[in-house]
Amino acid sequence: MILKDLGIADAEPVSGGRIHRCYRATLERRPVFVKVNEARFADAFAAEHDGLAALRGAGCTAPEPLRHGTSAGSAYLLMEFLELRSRGDFAALGRMLATLHRSHGDEFGWPRENYIGATPQPNGRSASWADFWRERRLAPQLALAKRNGYAIDVGNVCDLLDRHEPAPSLLHGDLWSGNAAFLESGAPVLFDPAVYCGDREADLAMTELFGAFPPQFYSAYGPLPAGYEMRKHLYNLYHLLNHLNLFGGGYLGQVKATLGLLARAL
């Protein structure tokens, strides 16, 4: 058993998403959170370790990543255990996200590839945000959709990014309500990142995709540039395509409706 090989005691299963087996456990008298899966997930755990370290380095509260690797034929990720709850200080969460976005890179992208859910996420560097979004975000999802039997033509929707020149902000990358929570004190915590440097609006857009955060979150974050109300649909198209590829045709209607809305805006 991998947990015993890692020197982990008192492990009990806890919820932690659809993909991995997750445990609350004790390591050297410290409570820890452990994710375990087949050895082929070792790179995904390495990417998550990297992303958590990036969030913490930019001033966010996130679980401390302790180590990752393979043992007994399985991959694992070991991190700090935090007692979390779904409600807390959403204004503080907005301010923390704004702090994250003030951390800038030299270009769009990230030094390593990572994952959006179970899907590989290419992060090759680009000086052009429109090119990055077209080539590193939409194109791989469209190619995967075609292999899955969905022939989707997005046309020239990326033209909506013409003359839009955002700073390459450090992004969480997968910011929906399931990847943010709160300590008992109400202080916010971010986790399960898919980090890269991009337009900060992409993080804000995803918070609206599956039910928006409370209004105080957006008020505390601050205003966004003109045009966000349309660009957010282009950014969320990426996540809708990913859900189509991961979970099937139930998302096809949302993909088509979003493409129609974007086409009418051009």
matplotlib code that plots the C-alpha trace (Angstrom):
import matplotlib.pyplot as plt

x = [0.0, 1.5, 0.5, 2.4, 5.4, 5.3, 5.3, 1.8, -0.5, -4.2, -5.3, -9.0, -10.6, -12.0, -13.6, -11.2, -12.6, -13.5, -10.1, -7.9, -8.2, -7.7, -6.9, -6.5, -3.6, -0.8, 2.9, 5.4, 2.5, 1.4, -2.0, -1.5, -3.7, -2.7, -3.7, -3.0, -3.5, -1.9, 1.7, 0.7, -0.6, 2.9, 3.3, -0.2, 0.8, 4.1, 2.2, -0.1, 2.8, 4.3, 1.0, 0.5, 4.0, 3.4, 0.2, 1.9, 4.9, 2.5, 1.0, -2.0, -3.1, -2.9, -2.0, 1.8, 2.9, 5.2, 6.4, 5.3, 6.5, 5.9, 6.0, 4.7, 3.6, 1.4, 1.8, 1.2, 1.0, 1.4, 0.4, -0.6, -4.1, -6.4, -9.8, -12.0, -15.5, -17.5, -18.5, -16.4, -15.0, -15.6, -14.4, -11.0, -11.0, -11.5, -8.6, -6.4, -7.1, -6.3, -3.0, -2.3, -3.0, -0.5, 2.2, 3.3, 5.4, 7.4, 5.2, 2.0, 2.3, 4.3, 7.6, 5.9, 2.8, 0.1, -3.5, -7.0, -8.9, -7.6, -6.8, -3.2, -2.9, -0.1, 1.7, 4.3, 5.3, 4.0, 4.4, 0.8, -2.2, -4.5, -2.1, -1.7, -5.4, -5.9, -3.0, -2.5, -6.1, -8.8, -6.8, -5.9, -9.5, -10.9, -8.5, -9.5, -13.2, -12.7, -11.2, -14.2, -16.6, -17.5, -16.7, -16.7, -15.9, -15.1, -14.5, -12.8, -14.0, -10.5, -10.7, -12.5, -9.0, -7.7, -6.2, -6.7, -3.3, -3.5, -0.5, 0.6, -0.8, -0.3, -3.6, -5.1, -6.3, -9.2, -11.1, -14.6, -16.3, -15.0, -11.4, -11.7, -12.8, -12.3, -10.6, -12.5, -11.5, -13.2, -9.9, -9.8, -7.8, -7.1, -6.2, -6.2, -4.6, -3.8, -1.5, -0.1, 0.4, -2.5, -5.2, -6.6, -10.1, -9.9, -9.9, -12.8, -14.7, -14.5, -15.9, -19.1, -19.4, -21.0, -22.8, -21.1, -19.4, -21.2, -21.2, -18.8, -16.1, -16.3, -16.6, -13.5, -11.6, -12.2, -13.3, -12.4, -11.7, -14.4, -15.2, -14.9, -18.6, -18.0, -14.5, -15.5, -17.6, -14.6, -12.5, -15.3, -15.5, -12.2, -13.7, -16.9, -14.9, -12.9, -16.1, -17.4, -14.2, -14.2, -17.9, -19.6, -22.3, -24.3, -22.1, -22.5, -25.5, -23.6, -20.6, -22.9, -24.8, -21.5, -20.2, -23.4, -23.2, -19.6, -20.3, -23.0, -20.6, -18.0]
y = [0.0, 3.3, 5.2, 2.8, 3.1, 6.9, 6.6, 7.9, 6.8, 7.1, 7.6, 8.1, 8.7, 12.2, 13.9, 15.5, 15.5, 12.9, 11.8, 10.9, 8.9, 11.4, 10.9, 12.9, 11.4, 12.0, 12.3, 13.0, 14.2, 16.7, 16.4, 16.1, 15.7, 13.0, 12.4, 9.0, 7.5, 5.3, 6.0, 7.7, 10.7, 11.5, 14.5, 15.8, 15.8, 17.4, 20.2, 20.7, 20.9, 23.6, 25.5, 25.5, 26.8, 29.5, 30.7, 30.8, 32.6, 35.3, 36.0, 33.7, 31.3, 27.8, 24.4, 24.0, 21.3, 19.0, 16.4, 14.3, 11.3, 7.6, 4.7, 1.1, 1.6, 4.6, 8.3, 10.6, 14.3, 15.2, 18.6, 20.5, 19.6, 22.6, 22.5, 24.2, 25.4, 26.7, 30.1, 32.9, 36.3, 36.6, 40.2, 39.0, 36.4, 39.1, 41.1, 38.0, 37.3, 40.9, 40.4, 37.3, 39.1, 41.8, 39.2, 39.5, 37.4, 38.5, 36.6, 34.6, 31.0, 29.0, 27.2, 23.8, 22.1, 21.3, 20.1, 21.6, 18.8, 15.6, 17.3, 18.3, 22.1, 23.4, 26.5, 27.3, 31.0, 33.7, 37.5, 37.8, 37.1, 36.6, 34.0, 32.3, 32.0, 30.8, 28.3, 27.1, 27.1, 26.8, 24.8, 21.8, 21.6, 21.7, 19.0, 16.8, 17.5, 16.4, 13.1, 12.7, 13.1, 16.8, 18.9, 22.5, 25.6, 28.6, 30.8, 34.1, 34.5, 35.3, 38.5, 39.8, 40.0, 42.4, 45.5, 43.9, 43.9, 42.7, 42.3, 38.6, 38.2, 35.0, 33.1, 30.4, 29.0, 26.8, 29.2, 28.0, 27.7, 24.1, 25.3, 28.1, 27.8, 29.3, 28.6, 28.6, 32.3, 33.1, 33.7, 32.5, 29.6, 28.7, 25.1, 22.8, 25.4, 25.2, 28.2, 30.2, 33.9, 35.3, 37.9, 38.3, 38.5, 34.7, 33.9, 36.3, 34.9, 31.3, 32.5, 33.4, 30.2, 27.8, 30.3, 33.5, 34.3, 36.7, 40.4, 41.4, 39.3, 41.3, 44.7, 43.9, 42.7, 46.0, 47.1, 45.4, 47.0, 47.8, 44.8, 42.2, 41.4, 39.9, 38.6, 36.5, 34.3, 33.7, 32.7, 30.4, 28.8, 27.1, 25.6, 24.5, 22.7, 21.0, 19.9, 18.6, 16.6, 15.3, 14.6, 14.4, 15.9, 17.4, 20.5, 20.8, 23.1, 25.5, 25.5, 26.2, 29.0, 30.6, 30.5, 32.1, 34.9, 35.6, 35.5, 38.1, 40.4, 40.4]
z = [0.0, -1.1, 2.0, 4.3, 2.0, 2.4, 6.2, 6.4, 9.3, 10.2, 6.6, 6.0, 2.6, 1.9, -1.1, -3.5, -7.0, -9.7, -10.7, -7.8, -4.5, -1.7, 2.0, 5.2, 7.1, 9.5, 8.6, 11.4, 13.7, 11.0, 9.3, 5.5, 2.4, 0.0, -3.6, -5.1, -8.6, -11.2, -12.0, -15.3, -13.2, -11.9, -14.3, -13.3, -9.6, -10.5, -12.3, -9.4, -7.0, -9.3, -9.4, -5.7, -5.2, -7.8, -6.0, -2.6, -4.1, -5.5, -2.0, -2.1, 0.6, -0.8, 0.7, 1.0, -1.5, 0.4, -2.2, -5.1, -6.9, -7.5, -5.0, -5.1, -8.7, -7.9, -8.2, -5.2, -4.2, -0.6, 0.7, 3.8, 5.1, 5.7, 7.3, 4.6, 4.3, 1.3, 2.8, 4.1, 3.3, -0.5, -0.5, 0.8, -1.9, -4.5, -3.0, -3.0, -6.6, -7.5, -5.7, -7.7, -10.9, -10.1, -10.4, -14.1, -16.4, -19.4, -21.9, -22.0, -21.1, -18.4, -18.2, -18.1, -19.5, -17.0, -17.0, -17.0, -15.2, -16.8, -20.2, -21.0, -21.2, -23.5, -22.2, -24.9, -24.5, -26.8, -27.0, -28.4, -26.3, -29.3, -30.7, -27.4, -26.9, -30.5, -30.6, -27.0, -25.8, -28.5, -31.1, -28.9, -27.6, -31.1, -32.3, -29.4, -30.0, -33.6, -32.5, -30.1, -33.0, -32.7, -35.8, -34.4, -36.5, -34.3, -37.3, -36.5, -32.9, -31.7, -33.7, -30.6, -29.1, -31.8, -30.1, -26.7, -25.1, -21.5, -19.2, -18.7, -15.2, -13.2, -13.3, -11.2, -14.5, -13.3, -10.9, -10.2, -6.9, -6.3, -6.4, -3.8, -0.1, 3.3, 6.6, 9.8, 10.2, 6.9, 5.1, 1.5, 0.1, -3.5, -4.7, -7.7, -10.0, -13.7, -13.7, -16.5, -17.4, -19.3, -19.4, -15.8, -17.3, -18.0, -14.3, -13.7, -16.6, -15.3, -11.9, -13.8, -15.9, -13.4, -11.2, -10.3, -7.0, -4.6, -5.6, -2.9, -4.6, -7.8, -6.0, -3.9, -7.0, -8.8, -12.3, -15.5, -18.9, -21.5, -23.6, -20.8, -21.0, -24.5, -24.1, -21.1, -23.4, -25.6, -22.5, -21.2, -24.6, -23.7, -20.6, -22.3, -25.0, -22.3, -20.5, -23.9, -24.4, -20.8, -20.2, -23.5, -25.7, -22.8, -23.2, -27.0, -26.8, -24.6, -27.0, -29.9, -28.1, -27.0, -30.6, -31.9, -29.3, -30.2, -34.0, -33.6, -31.7, -34.6]

ax = plt.figure().add_subplot(projection="3d")
ax.plot(x, y, z, "-o")
ax.set_aspect("equal")
plt.show()
